């Protein structure tokens, strides 16, 4: 009996040490995660990144805790770490695109080229950023199409953020006959640009942009707050036609004049 107790005593001591390490480790992990969550809430990172960062940290800490407890029990963890490294490498190669998108997601969330709710243009696709998850950036177009762009493609693409500044310029292109006095057309366009929600500083302006085969091309430029862009864009387009009709200014279209000599 004494011999059995003598054999079991070291084992019980080892088990007790492992249990204490496990309990202290679990408590330490919870404290670290709580501190991490509070730190993330105060940071400027997108909320989409919070869950992933906490989950990855939690997994890493528990794996480390498991290795420490296993080592305290006398288990050789070297072979376990080597096997885990091989499996991790194989998995990363198999999921190369996903890993690339996850890294791209972290890059977006760290560099802040845009935020949720911004209106952006990415690789020719325009829309409001609906969500930034760890594999895709989701855009909602003005006609409510949902576009999911892989984060790796987002990072590599040219990004235009129309919401970064408080204001945005509305450009409306119009054509008028060569017979219409240019100053009259310019004044008419400026008049058309004075609709609701248009900012007066900078003031609306109109210019000649080119001379076509059948018409002179003009551009009207007005400034608005970002949230008012589309309302003003559609309102100004309608008002340009109305003002031109009121002042007898003809909007021309491609045509050919044929003169017959007798």
Number of C-alpha atoms within 10 A of each C-alpha: 6 7 8 8 11 10 11 12 12 11 13 12 12 15 15 13 15 18 15 13 17 18 11 12 19 15 11 14 18 13 11 15 17 13 11 15 15 10 12 18 12 8 11 11 17 20 16 16 19 16 12 15 16 17 13 10 16 16 13 13 19 15 12 13 19 16 18 17 21 15 14 16 17 9 13 12 15 11 10 11 12 11 12 12 12 11 12 12 12 12 12 14 12 11 12 12 14 18 17 17 24 20 17 23 24 22 16 24 21 13 9 12 15 20 20 16 14 18 24 23 18 20 14 10 13 19 22 23 22 19 18 24 21 22 21 21 24 20 27 19 17 12 7 10 10 15 18 16 18 21 26 22 16 19 17 11 13 12 17 16 17 19 18 15 9 10 16 17 19 20 15 18 16 20 22 20 18 17 10 15 11 16 12 13 25 18 14 22 28 21 17 21 28 18 13 12 14 23 17 11 9 12 13 20 16 22 18 17 14 11 12 12 10 16 21 21 18 21 18 25 19 26 23 23 16 18 14 15 18 13 13 22 18 12 15 25 17 12 18 21 17 14 17 18 12 10 11 10 19 17 17 14 12 8 9 8 6 6 6 5 4 3
